[in-house]
């Protein structure tokens, strides 16, 4: 397949060997509990640190959709290394990982761009090592196969960008069953107790789907989430599409993994779910 975005972080942030990569993800999935979600999963929040730090937490989120059927996935991540206004989608036909090629849903992506009022742009692949998108793909490949997806990178995460992206999603999705993945870590480099306090409050507002409260917390540095924009997009879409609820599946920080609690990063697995229409009949 031509014009495929090559993996940049394989072999460093996650295993570059396909056998080991699949084995590690399967092990993370096996090590997580089975959470019963009382409805159809419509969205996830998943971390994007190196797998040795956040792989098990990502697995908690992705296990909730294993075996489910979706027409496509939309992954929304922050740009850590390049600043630009609005949101972008790389002009590629797929993303390659050691597990194969995840195809970009060109039709869905094009529709979203055309309905975004110039908020989302198609841009050339700049080969930047952006972990917020790349780290999600192997998990998707293991739990859902090489499903068509739309990878959206947020250059700005202000409310106007979030609303523009959310509106484009809602105008485009229609009857398709689409999973939205908001890629985000939480507090960064506080001591362990401060991080737990901060992240607990952040997750409480997400669980309540209090968009304004979450945004206020981010604005005044009471909350931290590097992928706050994707989370806001997820909440806007979930509220508009009648989400039945949010479940915080797991929270840890890097201090729980390394034992160094002096300056930690927070990770959470969160599920947004809609009402099960079959149960409502």
C-alpha positions as CSV (number, residue, x, y, z in Angstrom):
1,X,0.0,0.0,0.0
2,X,1.4,3.4,-1.0
3,X,1.5,6.5,1.1
4,X,1.5,4.7,4.5
5,X,2.7,6.4,7.6
6,X,5.5,4.3,9.0
7,X,5.9,3.5,12.7
8,X,8.4,5.8,14.4
9,X,8.2,4.7,18.1
10,X,8.2,0.9,17.6
11,X,11.2,-0.5,19.4
12,X,11.3,2.3,21.9
13,X,7.9,3.2,23.3
14,X,6.6,-0.3,22.5
15,X,8.0,-3.5,21.1
16,X,9.2,-3.5,17.5
17,X,8.9,-7.3,17.2
18,X,5.4,-8.3,16.1
19,X,5.3,-11.5,18.2
20,X,6.5,-9.8,21.3
21,X,4.2,-6.8,20.7
22,X,1.1,-9.0,20.3
23,X,2.1,-11.1,23.3
24,X,2.6,-8.1,25.5
25,X,-0.8,-6.6,24.6
26,X,-2.5,-10.0,25.1
27,X,-0.8,-10.2,28.5
28,X,-2.0,-6.7,29.5
29,X,-5.5,-7.7,28.4
30,X,-5.4,-10.9,30.4
31,X,-4.2,-9.1,33.5
32,X,-7.1,-6.8,33.6
33,X,-10.5,-7.5,35.2
34,X,-13.7,-8.0,33.2
35,X,-15.9,-5.0,33.7
36,X,-19.6,-5.3,32.8
37,X,-20.7,-2.2,30.9
38,X,-24.5,-1.6,31.0
39,X,-24.8,-0.3,27.5
40,X,-23.0,0.0,24.2
41,X,-19.5,1.5,24.4
42,X,-19.2,4.6,22.4
43,X,-15.9,6.0,23.5
44,X,-12.7,5.5,25.5
45,X,-10.0,7.5,27.2
46,X,-6.7,5.7,26.9
47,X,-3.2,6.7,27.9
48,X,-0.3,7.2,25.5
49,X,2.9,6.6,27.5
50,X,5.4,3.9,26.8
51,X,3.7,0.5,27.2
52,X,5.9,-0.4,30.2
53,X,4.3,2.4,32.0
54,X,0.7,2.6,30.7
55,X,0.1,-0.6,28.7
56,X,-2.0,-2.3,31.4
57,X,-4.2,0.8,31.8
58,X,-4.7,1.1,28.1
59,X,-5.7,-2.6,28.1
60,X,-8.4,-1.8,30.7
61,X,-10.0,0.5,28.3
62,X,-9.6,-1.6,25.1
63,X,-10.8,-4.7,26.8
64,X,-14.2,-3.1,27.1
65,X,-14.6,-3.1,23.3
66,X,-13.0,-6.5,22.5
67,X,-15.5,-8.5,20.5
68,X,-17.7,-5.5,19.7
69,X,-18.5,-4.4,16.2
70,X,-17.8,-1.0,14.9
71,X,-17.8,0.5,11.4
72,X,-14.8,2.7,12.1
73,X,-12.8,4.3,14.9
74,X,-11.9,7.9,15.4
75,X,-8.7,8.5,17.4
76,X,-8.1,12.0,18.8
77,X,-4.8,13.0,20.2
78,X,-2.9,16.1,21.1
79,X,0.1,17.3,19.1
80,X,3.0,17.3,21.6
81,X,5.8,18.5,19.2
82,X,4.2,20.7,16.6
83,X,2.0,23.7,17.1
84,X,-0.7,24.6,14.6
85,X,-4.2,26.0,14.8
86,X,-7.2,23.7,14.7
87,X,-6.9,20.0,13.9
88,X,-5.3,17.9,11.2
89,X,-5.4,14.5,9.5
90,X,-2.3,13.3,7.7
91,X,-2.7,12.7,4.0
92,X,-1.9,9.0,4.2
93,X,-3.9,5.8,3.4
94,X,-2.9,3.9,6.5
95,X,-0.7,3.7,9.6
96,X,1.8,0.9,9.8
97,X,2.8,-0.9,13.0
98,X,4.7,-4.2,13.5
99,X,1.2,-5.8,13.5
100,X,0.3,-4.6,10.0
101,X,-1.4,-1.6,8.4
102,X,-4.4,0.1,9.9
103,X,-6.3,1.7,7.0
104,X,-7.4,5.3,7.2
105,X,-11.1,5.6,6.4
106,X,-10.5,8.1,3.6
107,X,-14.3,8.6,2.9
108,X,-15.1,9.3,6.6
109,X,-12.1,11.6,7.0
110,X,-13.0,13.5,3.9
111,X,-16.6,14.0,5.0
112,X,-15.4,15.2,8.4
113,X,-13.0,17.7,6.8
114,X,-15.7,19.1,4.5
115,X,-18.2,19.5,7.4
116,X,-15.7,21.1,9.8
117,X,-15.8,24.7,8.7
118,X,-12.1,24.6,8.0
119,X,-11.4,23.4,11.6
120,X,-9.8,20.1,10.3
121,X,-7.2,20.1,7.6
122,X,-5.6,17.4,5.5
123,X,-1.8,17.8,5.8
124,X,1.3,16.0,4.5
125,X,2.9,13.5,6.8
126,X,5.7,15.3,8.6
127,X,7.2,12.2,10.1
128,X,7.0,13.6,13.6
129,X,7.2,11.0,16.4
130,X,3.7,11.7,17.8
131,X,2.9,9.2,20.5
132,X,-0.7,10.3,21.1
133,X,-1.9,8.6,17.9
134,X,0.7,5.8,17.3
135,X,0.5,4.3,20.7
136,X,-3.3,3.5,20.3
137,X,-3.0,1.7,17.1
138,X,-1.5,-1.7,18.2
139,X,-4.2,-2.0,20.8
140,X,-6.9,-1.4,18.2
141,X,-5.3,-3.9,15.9
142,X,-5.4,-6.6,18.6
143,X,-8.9,-6.0,19.9
144,X,-10.7,-4.9,16.7
145,X,-8.4,-6.0,13.9
146,X,-7.3,-3.6,11.1
147,X,-10.5,-1.6,11.3
148,X,-10.8,1.6,9.2
149,X,-10.0,4.6,11.4
150,X,-9.6,8.4,11.3
151,X,-6.6,9.7,13.3
152,X,-7.1,13.4,14.3
153,X,-4.3,15.4,15.7
154,X,-5.2,18.5,17.7
155,X,-2.9,21.5,17.4
156,X,-5.0,23.7,19.6
157,X,-7.3,22.4,22.3
158,X,-9.5,25.5,23.0
159,X,-13.2,25.1,23.2
160,X,-13.7,26.4,19.6
161,X,-11.5,23.7,18.2
162,X,-13.2,21.1,20.3
163,X,-16.7,22.2,19.3
164,X,-15.6,22.3,15.6
165,X,-14.2,18.7,15.7
166,X,-17.2,17.4,17.7
167,X,-19.7,19.0,15.3
168,X,-17.9,17.5,12.3
169,X,-18.0,14.1,13.9
170,X,-21.7,14.4,14.7
171,X,-22.6,15.7,11.2
172,X,-20.7,12.9,9.6
173,X,-21.2,9.7,11.6
174,X,-24.9,9.3,10.9
175,X,-26.0,5.7,11.3
176,X,-22.4,4.3,11.4
177,X,-21.4,2.7,14.7
178,X,-18.2,4.6,15.4
179,X,-15.9,4.3,18.4
180,X,-14.1,7.4,19.6
181,X,-10.8,7.2,21.4
182,X,-9.5,10.2,23.3
183,X,-5.8,9.7,23.8
184,X,-4.6,11.4,27.0
185,X,-2.4,11.1,30.1
186,X,-3.3,13.1,33.2
187,X,-1.2,15.0,35.8
188,X,2.5,15.4,35.0
189,X,5.5,15.4,37.3
190,X,3.9,16.1,40.7
191,X,4.6,14.1,43.8
192,X,2.5,11.0,44.2
193,X,-0.1,12.3,46.7
194,X,-0.6,15.6,44.8
195,X,-1.1,13.6,41.5
196,X,-3.7,11.3,43.0
197,X,-5.6,14.2,44.5
198,X,-5.5,16.2,41.3
199,X,-6.4,13.3,39.0
200,X,-9.2,12.1,41.3
201,X,-10.9,15.5,41.0
202,X,-10.3,15.6,37.2
203,X,-11.9,12.2,36.7
204,X,-14.8,13.1,38.9
205,X,-15.7,15.9,36.5
206,X,-15.3,13.6,33.5
207,X,-17.5,11.0,35.2
208,X,-20.2,13.7,35.7
209,X,-19.7,14.8,32.1
210,X,-19.3,18.3,33.5
211,X,-17.7,19.9,30.4
212,X,-17.7,23.5,31.7
213,X,-16.3,22.4,35.1
214,X,-13.6,20.3,33.4
215,X,-12.6,23.2,31.2
216,X,-12.4,25.6,34.1
217,X,-10.2,23.1,36.0
218,X,-7.9,22.8,33.0
219,X,-7.8,26.6,32.5
220,X,-6.8,27.3,36.1
221,X,-4.3,24.4,36.4
222,X,-6.4,22.6,39.0
223,X,-6.7,19.7,36.5
224,X,-4.1,18.4,34.0
225,X,-4.7,16.3,30.9
226,X,-2.4,16.6,27.9
227,X,-5.2,15.3,25.7
228,X,-7.9,17.6,27.3
229,X,-9.2,18.6,23.9
230,X,-9.9,15.0,22.8
231,X,-11.7,14.4,26.2
232,X,-13.8,17.5,25.6
233,X,-14.7,16.4,22.1
234,X,-15.6,13.0,23.5
235,X,-17.8,14.5,26.2
236,X,-19.6,16.9,23.7
237,X,-20.4,14.0,21.4
238,X,-21.4,11.7,24.2
239,X,-23.8,14.3,25.7
240,X,-25.3,15.1,22.2
241,X,-25.7,11.4,21.4
242,X,-27.4,10.5,24.6
243,X,-24.7,8.8,26.6
244,X,-26.0,6.8,29.5
245,X,-22.9,7.2,31.5
246,X,-19.2,7.1,32.1
247,X,-17.2,4.4,33.9
248,X,-13.7,5.0,35.4
249,X,-12.2,1.6,34.9
250,X,-8.8,2.1,36.3
251,X,-6.4,4.8,37.5
252,X,-2.7,4.5,38.4
253,X,0.3,6.7,38.0
254,X,3.9,6.0,37.1
255,X,4.9,5.9,40.8
256,X,2.8,2.7,41.1
257,X,4.9,1.1,38.4
258,X,8.4,2.4,39.0
259,X,8.3,3.0,42.7
260,X,9.6,6.5,42.2
261,X,6.9,8.8,43.6
262,X,8.7,12.1,43.4
263,X,7.4,13.2,40.0
264,X,4.8,11.0,38.4
265,X,2.4,10.9,35.4
266,X,-1.2,9.9,35.8
267,X,-2.9,7.3,33.6
268,X,-6.6,6.4,33.5
269,X,-8.9,4.1,31.5
270,X,-12.4,5.5,31.0
271,X,-15.4,4.2,29.1
272,X,-18.3,6.3,27.7
273,X,-21.4,4.2,27.0
274,X,-24.8,4.7,25.4
275,X,-28.1,3.1,26.2
276,X,-28.6,-0.4,24.9
277,X,-31.5,0.0,22.6
278,X,-32.4,-3.7,22.7
279,X,-32.8,-3.5,26.5
280,X,-35.1,-0.5,26.2
281,X,-37.6,-2.3,24.0
